Amino acid sequence: MKQFTKAAAICTAAGILTLGLALAGCSAGGTPTAVYVTSVSETTASDGTPQYTVFYSDGTSTTLGGASSEDVNVVQQAYEAYLEETGEDIPFSDFLHEYLAAGDDSNAQAVAACLNSTLKIYAESVETQTSLNPFWGTTTVSDLAVATGSAVVYRVDEATDSAYLVTNYHVVYNENADDVKNGGKIARAVYGYLYGSENEPAPVDEDGDGRADTDEDGYTKYEYGESAVAFTYVGGSMENDIAVLRGSLSALRALNPDVKAVTLADGYYVGETAIAIGNPEGDGLSVTQGIISTENEDITLEMGGVYRSYRSLRIDTPLYQGNSGGGLFNLNGELIGITNAGNKQDQNINYAVPLDLVAGVADNILYYALDGDDSTSGAYRPTLGLAVTAESSRYVYDAATGYGHIEEKVTASSVSDGGIADKLGVAAGDVIDAVLINGEEYEVDRTFHIYDILLTVRAGDSLRIRYERDGGLQVTDSYPVTSADLVPII
């Protein structure tokens, strides 16, 4: 009975569309007409307003919205009728994708588009174990430890034959690594496998004695196979759990000529479909699906013996050991985050590094890796000498897009003497409205926006702050950022 009610409601919603837009849907008897909607894509009109392009089974299409909102209003009516009759609560865009895309399996298409940008990763490092034996005393044994995770192709550079991957920092970092024998805590070797060309490392036993062979250092020898591609560590940030790797683009394309970098989403929203592609339990790349449960949540993770707070997307998409470093995608196959953590006590409360941080940190690392200056590596940002607090937080819903977001008043709680904010004349109590970098305006309506914006700042950039004081907006003079203003993001 419940299923019948839902189906009837879908037909009612489609019926409204038929009357207003000449879209074919369910007839009174529930039989589809000859021409039907195959998909609906959300785009942006030339005037910046949202619009939708509806594609039909006969190859034609209709654009709704843009300069005129009447067509979108009809779609909105269909959406509201669906909500009323089913009692369900789904975002507007999910309604469009799920119920107006007859014959179009958008989930499968999104996954298919992403698989050419996804890898499973193996990172090896040297660990030394010390044990106490009552007969022989203390014994020390060093050997390779191999960890597995996931990664995405973030950028490709044809000119230098480079493919740059993004993964989690903790995928390539091993706090148990022998600092001397491993050369630090970062994996001494990393190998990746593309989807469809997957393999896994196996101990080498060339003499067939049933025991793994060892190399000149006495470490177990592993064979990764011809489909493995070697990667080197470019840089990373433990503070943000993001690392960048580099490998040969031609080596990847020899395995799959369609390898490509991920497409970055413009944003993400609560309730939006969240598709994770990773390497759960090391068993190979696979897909799980859920939604974004919370678009901003601070979680505590321990890394390198230090507990830190990490800004995260909370998702109910199932994640497992080995999913770390994998891509989180929306229904358009666009990257919205990098999966990195799960709640061990509660089922399907899992987390991802949000896109803003992924892109900000990865671009920052690549900038300093490729700037020709060997003295710079990793990520850097200026500090403003400004502490802020959030006030008057509220949820803002946009009926045109069917999404909403949280806004808050970002107020300066303190300003450090001699810092950039102090030099620009910002004072405690000012409401930070925007940061301008080289004249480009970045609005600030969440406290963490300031951090995200500063990830994009480089030496030589000009920085200004727009703030509200005594009911009026003011803009500071321009501050020229120098290399002395930049601090490493550990």
Sequence and secondary structure as in RCSB ss.txt:
>XXXX:A:sequence
MKQFTKAAAICTAAGILTLGLALAGCSAGGTPTAVYVTSVSETTASDGTPQYTVFYSDGTSTTLGGASSEDVNVV
QQAYEAYLEETGEDIPFSDFLHEYLAAGDDSNAQAVAACLNSTLKIYAESVETQTSLNPFWGTTTVSDLAVATGS
AVVYRVDEATDSAYLVTNYHVVYNENADDVKNGGKIARAVYGYLYGSENEPAPVDEDGDGRADTDEDGYTKYEYG
ESAVAFTYVGGSMENDIAVLRGSLSALRALNPDVKAVTLADGYYVGETAIAIGNPEGDGLSVTQGIISTENEDIT
LEMGGVYRSYRSLRIDTPLYQGNSGGGLFNLNGELIGITNAGNKQDQNINYAVPLDLVAGVADNILYYALDGDDS
TSGAYRPTLGLAVTAESSRYVYDAATGYGHIEEKVTASSVSDGGIADKLGVAAGDVIDAVLINGEEYEVDRTFHI
YDILLTVRAGDSLRIRYERDGGLQVTDSYPVTSADLVPII
>XXXX:A:secstr
 HHHHHHHHHHHHHHHHHHHH    B TTS B SS EEEEEEEE TTS EEEEEEETTS EEEEETT  HHHHHH
HHHHHHHHHHH     HHHHHHHHS TT  HHHHHHHHHGGGEEEEEEEEEEEEEEEETTTEEEEEEEEEEEEEE
EEEEEEETTTTEEEEEE HHHHB TTB HHHHTSSB SEEEEEETTS    EE  TT SSS  B TTS B EE  
TT EEEEEEEEETTTTEEEEEEEHHHHHHH TT    EE S   TT EEEEEE GGGS  EEEEEEEEEEEEEEE
EEETTEEEEEEEEEE S   TT TT EEE TTSEEEEEEEEE SSSTT EEEEEHHHHHHHHHHHHHHHSSS TT
  SEEEE  SEEEEEEEEEEEEETTTTEEEEEEEEEEEEE TTSHHHHTT  TT EEEEEEETTEEEE  STHHH
HHHHTT  TT EEEEEEEETTEEEE   EE  GGGEEEE 
